[in-house]
Every structure is written in C-alpha cells, then in structure tokens.
Amino acid sequence: MSTRPSYKTFVVERSVAAPRAEVWRSLLELVGAAGYAVEGDPAPHGPGATLAFRLGDYDLVEQTLSLEEPWRRCYALTSGAPVALYQGTTTIRDDGPTCLLVWSYLADPGAHEGAVAFLDRAQEALRTATERVARAAEATT
C-alpha cells in the first residue's frame, strides 16, 4: 500500500502600486537574473527554461512549466530540494493602475529529512522575492 502525499502550501500576497506590465517585467528580470542554464520556448523565459541557483545551503534546479504572459508563471524544482515535490506559481491580477502579486508553492515533503527546514527557507525566499519584484515595479512609476 502506498503512502498518500501530505501536501503543504504557502502563499504570499502583495498589493503593488504599479501596472501589471511593470510587475511582469520586474518578475522576469528577477527570475532570469542569474541566467538560464537552458532557455525556454519562447526564449528565454518560456516552458522548459531551466535555472540553477543556490538558496542557502541548497543547490537547486528549477524548470519553467508554463508561462502565460503577462499574468502567470508556473515552475517546479527538479533537483536539490529535500522534498518529494515542489511546484510554484506566480500570478499578477490586473487592478488597473495597481495589481496584486501572488506567489505560492505546493510541496510534498515526503519522508525527506530536512524538508521542514527547506520549506521554511523557501517561504523566506518567496517573501523576499515578492518584495523585490514589487519594489522594482513601483520604482518605475
């Protein structure tokens, strides 16, 4: 008999005093800042785009699953994380001159030792990234 996954979720929301187009641009600049190991289709940010980066003590590889300009990006960690599954989604709701930036993950810690510490670190990273994207977008208006 197989063990059922025990999914964990986390969501950060941030109202941004900038149009969605600016938030989208800032998001892609942040995500692609380290450079892609493999460019996606369409290049460089589209599905299949692969990033290798370090988060604390973790050497991670992330792959873009879908990119729906200018409002949603989905990705998965494909290696380096002590979890059975990690998928993230960033969405930007257009509210006219402002927008709502939402960054979330769905994770299955599995039986991995260190999963809780990793997910705590991931939450901190999402909070920081959300704030960086928002501040960069707001600085353009």
Disulfide bonds with the S-S distance in Angstrom:
none
